[in-house]
Amino acid sequence: MDWNDAYANAPHIPNGADFPDQWRADADVFRGKMSVLGRARLGVMYGHGTREVVDLFLPDRTPKGIFVFVHGGFWRQTDGSLWSHFAQGALDNGWVVAMPTYDLCPRVRISDITRQVANAITVVAREFEGPIRLAGHSAGGHLVSRMLDPGILPGDVLTRVAKSVPISPLSDLRPLLKTLMNQDFKMDETAAAAESPVLMDAPSIPVTVWVGAEERPVFLDQAKWLADAWGCERIVDPGKHHFDIINGLIKADSPLMQSILQGAS
């Protein structure tokens, strides 16, 4: 099996290489609009590094709580700003949206990124009240899953987490040891196991694993492994691939957005 190809998405998605440019264009328009409205706080520092920043988007009413979206990119690419427009659905439902950026491999290890995301969530939680709902895409799905491991988030923050939705998550990092990407990750078996949500105790917090039916087989496997390990709900979204699976975040009433906000008043 060619493990590098197995975890490659863009070559197997029609016009896959065009998605980042479209995301950037849509994100820039959204960021400009929200800034003009006075509802964007961009680049809020949560640490000392230049990438330890979080973008905050504010609803047009008293917030119901905090929605955190953690971006993907195999822990090696992109930043939170690229995905800004995906805040729209949660904003329309009345939630503050926090989108953290973090350092990338090989400059740091995946375990360092886990700690950075926890720090970002903690800083935002100290400023805004209410429940916290988490979602993350791909590597971001891994990161929001890791947040549910006791000791990663402060106890008073973890108790506020009401729902987590890992989207197309990487849940078992051990297969990635077989890819060339591990030259950047610099993981061994012990490090990969330590950062694998499938090996964590199942959290008591409600979790729904969301994955596209048209995703690469390894991503369907990764989603199933996490749902099986945690005994949680798994939704296979018909017709969706790895890049358009997150489109539901833009619409307030989409099945994905409603799953994230399930039980919220």
PyMOL commands that set and color helices and strands:
alter all, ss='L'
color gray80, all
select helices_A, chain A and resi 3-6+10-12+16-36+80-92+110-127+139-146+155-158+174-178+182-185+189-194+197-199+217-230+247-250+255-260
alter helices_A, ss='H'
color red, helices_A
select strands_A, chain A and resi 40-45+53-57+66-70+96-100+132-137+161-167+208-212+233-237
alter strands_A, ss='S'
color yellow, strands_A
deselect
rebuild
show_as cartoon
